[in-house]
Amino acid sequence: MKIKKHLALASGIVAFLTLAFGLYTLAPTTVVEATDPPTIDGVVDPEYQLLGTSTTSWGGGTSVDVYGYVVGDYLYVAYEADMTEPGWATACVLNVNGNFYYRTPQTASWPDAGYTILEMVFPRVMQTDGSGWVDLGGLASNGVEYWYTDMFSVDNSDCAAGLTNNNIAEFKIPLSLLTYAGNDGQVRLSGQYWQYDFSAALYISIPIPPPKTISGGGHILKPASKRKDWLDISFGGDAKDYGSGVFEGEWQINFHNVREEWLDKGRFHSTNITDMNFYAPTSNTCIAAMNMTMTGTLNGEPGYTVIFRAGDSGSPNNVDTVRVQINGSGESYDTYVDGFDGGSNCVGSARTDLDKGNITIVR
């Protein structure tokens, strides 16, 4: 009977060092998205693209071909160890199971969220959460389909002779599992099959989803007995949410006539978008809603924060809705409090109808 040794832990430590200290430069591999997925059966189908060959000096020398491509919402990867290398026989004798590491986005630095490991001695999925590894449970429960033969389950001589096909590992991994911390269009593969010396990481390109956006502009008005007393605010701009806290865009709000003296005739211009949230409709009066938080200047003076809320009615014949809140220098203002009646009944009720303009939200 074979006795499992703590080799998986050793492999994890070295693979962790590979990830933590970023010893290798980015060398992206562009992968053409395929239309027909391979069968996860321990056979490296011709559809796979060779990403590269990883070589180490472990066990007298190992060599592993690494393949991959993307089909729909899944990353398919396959690893094939060269059984003629001395390291393969060593792996068979020591019953060394593989650890497979993935990282995205590439800006992640240990222990930032973004690292995923398929730890095959269990097998299980592990991910980082900003402080260390978190056990997510088994591969199947995380949507991972795989072909893999536990090194402890086969005879050493059969393993070395290649009779058990356990020199191949194959995975179908949901992209959503790997991109939980963001998606910069690349996944870094390292700490691969039976690798304990530092070996150059490989990269595979994956689709980047389009950003969520808001764009447009308009006016909100609150009539009074005299035209000069009408409350009047206009706005405009566009902003994008790429996920993982990455935002882009500019927004301007003009407070033409409001009741607060400190804000009246003021102009806010964003310098940084710090948060964006998008919501599905809660009634048929809108198709989407969102809010975003921005810091910026008021009449050129920094130190102000705006929360802008919007609802998109979808049709040009329907009316979009907005709400503006601004604070800074010990002051605060809210269009809803200032008398702009709430006109929304979709994802909140404190936004007011636009009198002019249009808003487009894509979520």
C-alpha positions in Angstrom: 0.0 0.0 0.0 1.3 3.5 -0.9 1.6 6.1 1.8 0.8 9.6 0.8 3.6 12.0 1.6 3.2 15.7 2.1 4.5 16.5 -1.4 1.5 18.6 -2.3 2.4 21.0 0.4 6.0 21.2 -0.8 4.8 21.8 -4.3 2.4 24.5 -3.1 5.2 26.3 -1.3 7.4 26.5 -4.3 4.5 27.4 -6.7 3.5 30.0 -4.2 7.0 31.5 -4.3 6.7 31.6 -8.1 3.5 33.5 -7.9 4.4 35.8 -4.9 7.6 37.2 -6.3 6.6 37.5 -10.0 9.9 36.2 -11.3 8.8 36.1 -15.0 8.0 38.7 -17.5 4.7 38.8 -19.3 4.8 36.8 -22.6 1.1 36.8 -23.7 -0.1 34.0 -26.0 -3.1 34.9 -28.1 -5.6 32.1 -28.3 -8.2 32.0 -31.1 -11.6 31.2 -29.6 -12.7 27.8 -30.9 -16.3 26.8 -31.8 -16.1 23.1 -30.9 -15.0 22.2 -27.4 -12.8 19.2 -26.8 -13.9 16.2 -24.8 -12.4 16.0 -21.3 -11.1 12.5 -21.7 -7.3 12.6 -21.2 -6.6 13.0 -24.9 -5.0 16.2 -26.2 -7.4 16.9 -29.0 -6.0 18.7 -32.2 -8.2 21.7 -31.4 -5.8 22.7 -28.5 -3.2 25.3 -29.1 0.2 24.6 -27.7 1.0 27.5 -25.2 4.5 26.3 -24.6 6.7 23.7 -22.9 7.6 24.1 -19.3 11.0 22.6 -18.3 12.6 22.2 -14.8 15.5 20.4 -13.3 13.3 18.6 -10.7 13.9 14.9 -10.4 16.7 15.0 -13.0 14.7 17.0 -15.4 11.0 17.3 -16.4 9.3 18.6 -19.5 5.5 19.4 -19.8 3.7 20.6 -22.8 0.8 23.0 -21.9 -2.2 23.4 -24.2 -5.2 25.6 -24.0 -8.0 27.5 -25.7 -11.3 29.2 -25.0 -14.8 28.0 -26.0 -17.7 30.2 -24.9 -17.5 30.8 -21.1 -14.9 28.1 -20.5 -11.1 27.8 -20.5 -9.9 24.4 -21.7 -6.3 23.5 -20.6 -4.3 20.3 -20.9 -0.9 19.3 -19.6 1.2 16.4 -21.0 4.3 15.4 -19.2 7.2 13.8 -21.2 7.5 10.3 -19.9 11.1 9.9 -21.3 12.4 12.6 -18.9 14.0 11.4 -15.6 11.7 13.5 -13.6 8.7 11.6 -14.7 10.0 8.3 -13.2 10.8 10.2 -10.0 7.2 11.6 -9.9 5.9 8.1 -10.3 8.0 6.7 -7.5 7.2 9.6 -5.1 3.5 9.7 -6.1 3.7 13.4 -6.8 0.3 14.9 -7.7 0.1 18.2 -9.6 -0.9 21.7 -8.5 -2.2 23.9 -11.2 -2.1 27.7 -10.6 -3.9 30.5 -12.5 -3.8 34.3 -12.0 -5.9 37.1 -13.4 -5.8 40.1 -13.4 -2.1 40.4 -13.8 -2.0 43.4 -11.5 -2.8 41.0 -8.6 0.1 40.7 -6.2 0.1 38.0 -3.4 -2.1 37.7 -1.5 -4.5 39.8 -3.5 -7.6 38.2 -4.8 -6.9 36.8 -8.2 -5.0 33.6 -7.6 -6.7 30.2 -8.2 -5.2 26.7 -7.6 -6.5 23.3 -8.6 -4.9 21.2 -5.9 -5.1 17.6 -7.2 -4.0 15.7 -4.1 -7.5 16.3 -2.6 -8.7 17.5 -5.3 -10.0 20.9 -4.4 -10.1 24.6 -5.6 -8.3 27.2 -3.6 -8.4 31.0 -4.1 -6.9 34.1 -2.5 -9.1 36.6 -0.7 -6.5 39.4 0.1 -5.1 37.7 3.2 -4.4 34.1 2.1 -5.8 30.9 0.6 -9.5 30.0 0.9 -10.8 26.5 0.4 -13.7 26.6 -2.0 -14.3 22.8 -2.0 -14.2 20.2 -4.7 -13.6 20.8 -8.4 -17.0 19.5 -9.5 -18.8 21.7 -7.0 -17.1 24.7 -8.6 -18.1 23.8 -12.1 -14.7 22.3 -13.1 -14.8 19.2 -15.3 -11.5 17.3 -15.4 -9.5 14.2 -16.4 -6.9 13.4 -13.9 -5.4 10.1 -12.4 -4.3 10.3 -8.8 -0.7 9.3 -8.7 -1.3 7.2 -5.6 -3.9 5.1 -7.4 -1.5 3.4 -9.9 1.4 1.1 -9.8 4.8 2.9 -10.0 6.1 0.8 -12.8 2.8 1.1 -14.8 3.0 4.9 -14.2 6.6 5.1 -15.4 5.8 3.0 -18.5 2.9 5.3 -19.4 0.3 2.4 -19.2 -2.1 4.4 -17.0 -2.2 7.7 -19.0 -1.6 9.7 -15.8 1.0 11.9 -17.5 -2.0 13.9 -18.9 -4.2 16.3 -17.0 -7.1 18.0 -18.7 -9.5 20.7 -17.3 -12.6 22.6 -18.4 -12.7 25.6 -16.1 -15.5 28.3 -16.0 -14.0 31.7 -16.8 -16.1 33.1 -14.1 -14.2 31.0 -11.5 -10.8 32.4 -12.7 -11.9 36.0 -13.1 -13.6 36.5 -9.7 -11.2 39.4 -9.0 -11.3 40.9 -12.5 -10.5 40.3 -16.1 -7.6 41.9 -17.9 -7.8 39.5 -20.9 -5.1 37.1 -19.7 -4.7 34.2 -17.4 -1.2 33.3 -16.1 -0.5 29.6 -15.8 2.3 28.5 -13.4 3.2 25.9 -10.8 2.1 23.3 -13.3 2.5 19.6 -13.6 5.2 18.2 -11.2 7.1 21.5 -11.2 9.0 22.5 -8.1 11.9 24.5 -9.6 11.2 27.9 -11.0 9.9 27.5 -14.6 8.7 30.3 -16.8 5.0 30.9 -16.6 2.7 30.8 -19.6 -0.2 33.0 -20.6 -3.5 32.5 -22.4 -5.7 35.2 -23.7 -9.4 35.2 -22.7 -12.3 37.4 -23.8 -12.8 40.7 -21.9 -16.5 41.4 -21.3 -17.7 44.9 -22.5 -17.8 47.5 -19.7 -21.0 48.6 -18.1 -21.7 52.2 -19.1 -23.8 55.3 -18.5 -23.9 58.2 -21.0 -26.0 61.2 -21.9 -27.2 64.4 -20.5 -30.2 66.6 -19.7 -32.0 69.1 -17.5 -34.2 68.8 -14.4 -36.5 71.7 -13.7 -38.8 72.7 -10.8 -41.2 75.4 -11.9 -42.1 78.4 -9.6 -44.4 81.3 -10.0 -41.6 83.3 -11.6 -39.3 81.9 -14.3 -36.2 83.3 -12.5 -37.1 81.2 -9.5 -37.3 77.9 -11.3 -34.9 75.3 -9.9 -32.6 74.2 -12.7 -29.8 71.6 -12.9 -28.2 70.2 -16.0 -25.6 67.4 -16.4 -23.8 65.4 -18.9 -20.9 62.9 -19.5 -20.1 59.3 -19.9 -18.6 56.7 -17.5 -17.5 53.0 -17.8 -17.2 50.2 -15.3 -14.7 47.6 -16.4 -15.1 45.6 -13.2 -12.7 45.0 -10.2 -12.9 48.7 -9.3 -11.7 50.0 -12.6 -13.7 53.0 -13.8 -13.2 55.5 -16.6 -15.0 58.7 -17.7 -16.0 62.2 -16.8 -19.1 63.8 -15.6 -20.2 67.4 -15.1 -23.2 68.9 -13.2 -24.3 72.5 -13.5 -26.3 73.9 -10.6 -27.9 76.8 -12.5 -30.4 77.7 -9.8 -30.8 75.9 -6.5 -31.8 77.0 -3.0 -28.5 76.4 -1.3 -26.4 79.6 -1.6 -23.1 77.8 -1.4 -24.0 75.7 -4.4 -26.1 78.1 -6.5 -24.5 78.7 -9.9 -21.9 76.2 -9.1 -20.3 73.7 -11.5 -19.1 70.3 -10.4 -16.6 68.4 -12.6 -15.5 64.9 -11.7 -11.8 64.0 -11.4 -12.2 60.4 -10.2 -15.0 57.9 -10.3 -14.7 55.7 -7.2 -17.8 53.4 -7.4 -20.4 52.3 -9.9 -23.4 50.0 -9.3 -25.9 48.8 -11.9 -29.3 47.3 -11.2 -31.9 45.3 -13.1 -35.4 46.9 -13.3 -37.9 46.3 -10.6 -40.8 47.5 -12.7 -41.6 48.0 -16.4 -41.1 51.7 -16.2 -37.3 51.4 -16.6 -34.9 48.9 -18.3 -31.9 49.6 -16.0 -30.8 51.8 -13.1 -27.4 52.7 -11.6 -25.6 55.0 -9.2 -22.0 56.2 -9.2 -19.8 58.0 -6.7 -17.4 60.6 -7.9 -14.9 63.0 -6.4 -14.1 66.3 -8.1 -14.1 70.0 -8.0 -16.8 72.6 -7.5 -16.0 75.8 -9.3 -12.4 74.6 -9.5 -12.1 73.8 -5.8 -11.3 70.2 -4.9 -12.8 68.2 -2.0 -16.3 67.5 -3.2 -18.1 64.1 -3.6 -21.2 63.5 -5.8 -23.5 60.5 -5.8 -25.4 60.5 -9.1 -28.3 58.1 -9.5 -30.1 57.4 -12.8 -32.8 55.3 -14.4 -33.1 54.5 -18.1 -36.6 54.2 -19.4 -35.5 52.6 -22.6 -37.8 54.3 -25.1 -37.3 57.8 -26.4 -41.0 58.4 -25.6 -40.5 57.6 -21.9 -38.8 59.8 -19.4 -35.5 59.0 -17.7 -34.9 59.9 -14.1 -32.0 61.2 -12.0 -31.1 62.2 -8.4 -28.0 64.3 -7.4 -26.4 64.4 -4.0 -23.2 66.5 -3.3 -21.2 67.1 -0.2 -18.0 68.9 0.7 -16.5 71.7 2.8 -19.0 70.8 5.5 -22.0 71.3 3.2 -24.5 68.9 1.6 -27.2 69.0 -1.0 -29.8 66.6 -2.4 -32.2 67.2 -5.3 -34.9 65.2 -3.6 -34.7 67.3 -0.4 -34.6 70.5 -2.5 -38.0 69.9 -3.9 -37.3 68.0 -7.1 -40.2 65.5 -6.8 -39.5 61.8 -7.0 -40.7 60.6 -10.4 -39.4 57.0 -10.3 -41.0 53.8 -9.2 -38.3 51.6 -10.6 -35.2 50.8 -8.4 -36.1 53.5 -5.9 -38.5 56.4 -5.8 -36.4 59.5 -5.1 -35.2 60.2 -8.6 -36.9 63.0 -10.5 -38.0 63.0 -14.2 -35.9 64.6 -16.8 -37.4 67.6 -18.4 -34.9 67.5 -21.3 -32.3 65.0 -22.4 -31.7 61.3 -22.4 -29.7 58.8 -20.4 -28.5 55.4 -21.8 -27.4 52.7 -19.3 -25.8 49.5 -20.5 -25.3 46.9 -17.8 
